[in-house]
C-alpha cells in the first residue's frame, strides 16, 4: 500500500483518497470506525469547518441582480445591460438622466472605469500595460498594448472580453463610449472607446456638424458604490 503521507507530499489527491478508503475499510472490518482527514478538507453535510474558514469579507466579487451589477473590488455599480446607443453627448446625457436600481446618480464611465470591465486580456485590464488611463489620456499615452487580444476569446457572451455575468442583447463589435476625452493631431476633440470584441482601446469623434464624421456607439452607465452600500 502506498504511504498516505507520501501521497500528501506529492499532492496526489486521487491516490490519497484511495488509500484513505482502503484504510477505512480495513479498520471498519476490524470493528473500529475511524475518520481519516486525508487532505484537511471538510466534506460533511453541515459544513461547520467550511463555515469556520469562509472569508467574512465577501465584497471582492462581481454580483448581478436583474438590472445592475456591483463590482465591490472597484467600488462601481454597472447597468447590467447596454444602456443604449448614441453619439457621445447623447450617451453622457442618457446616463445622467438614468434612474435604475433605486439610484439616479449614474454617469458615463471614464476610460479607467471602463477598463475594470475587461476580463481575460491582461494588457488592457486595469493594471495592464496599455498606457491610456484617466491620469494619462493623451494620444501619446497610447501604445501597442492597447491593441488588445485575439478576437472573441473572452469569457463573456460571444467571446466578449467582459464579465460572464453580463447578459445578451449587447453589441460586442461596437466601440463603447467613455467619458474621457483628448485631442487628435488636428486638435479635434476625441473620446476614448473600448472594443470588447478584442478588448482594444480606440478613439472616436464625440460629435460633429458634418454628417458621417462621428459615430453612434453603445454605452454602459456606471455609478460609485458608496461605503455604506458595500457594508450591507
Beta strands, then each sheet from edge to edge (+ up, - down):
strand 1: 62-64
strand 2: 68-71
strand 3: 76-79
strand 4: 84-86
strand 5: 107-108
strand 6: 175-183
strand 7: 189-195
strand 8: 200-205
strand 9: 217-219
strand 10: 221-224
sheet 1: 1+ 2- 3+ 10- 5+
sheet 2: 4+ 9-
sheet 3: 6+ 7- 8+
end
